[in-house]
């Protein structure tokens, strides 16, 4: 059974933004990045999605 699903460019950008945000959360937890509020992180993700 093959999967012929191909994400739209917007879906691909969203996926990449989520992956980046999760990596940032991991670095914050390890103390390698300053802490951010959920609101600040959401704002960054929205800006990233709308800028490309």
Backbone torsions as a table, in degrees:
resi	resn	phi	psi	omega
1	UNK	NA	121.0	-178.4
2	UNK	-104.1	154.0	-179.9
3	UNK	-109.0	112.4	-179.1
4	UNK	-97.4	12.7	-178.6
5	UNK	-72.7	129.8	176.7
6	UNK	-123.9	121.4	-177.9
7	UNK	-66.2	149.9	175.9
8	UNK	-71.3	160.6	177.5
9	UNK	-55.7	-37.5	179.4
10	UNK	-66.7	-40.5	177.4
11	UNK	-64.1	-39.5	179.1
12	UNK	-64.9	-42.0	178.0
13	UNK	-63.5	-41.3	179.8
14	UNK	-62.5	-44.9	179.8
15	UNK	-60.5	-45.4	179.7
16	UNK	-63.6	-38.8	178.3
17	UNK	-63.9	-40.9	178.9
18	UNK	-65.5	-43.8	179.1
19	UNK	-60.9	-44.0	179.1
20	UNK	-62.1	-43.6	-179.7
21	UNK	-62.8	-40.7	179.8
22	UNK	-66.3	-37.1	177.1
23	UNK	-66.1	-38.6	177.4
24	UNK	-64.4	-40.2	178.0
25	UNK	-60.6	-42.5	179.3
26	UNK	-62.3	-42.6	179.2
27	UNK	-66.8	-36.4	177.4
28	UNK	-63.8	-44.5	179.5
29	UNK	-61.6	-32.8	178.9
30	UNK	-82.7	-3.6	178.4
31	UNK	82.2	14.9	-177.8
32	UNK	-92.1	-12.6	175.8
33	UNK	-132.0	149.9	177.2
34	UNK	-66.2	150.0	-179.7
35	UNK	-67.4	145.3	177.2
36	UNK	-127.6	153.3	174.5
37	UNK	-80.5	161.5	177.8
38	UNK	-59.8	-36.6	179.8
39	UNK	-63.4	-42.5	179.1
40	UNK	-64.0	-41.8	-179.7
41	UNK	-67.3	-41.1	178.9
42	UNK	-63.5	-40.6	178.3
43	UNK	-60.1	-43.4	179.3
44	UNK	-63.5	-42.4	179.3
45	UNK	-63.3	-44.1	178.9
46	UNK	-61.9	-43.9	179.8
47	UNK	-62.3	-41.3	-179.2
48	UNK	-64.6	-41.4	-179.6
49	UNK	-66.7	-36.8	-176.2
50	UNK	-85.1	-16.0	-177.1
51	UNK	-85.8	-17.9	-175.8
52	UNK	-95.9	NA	NA
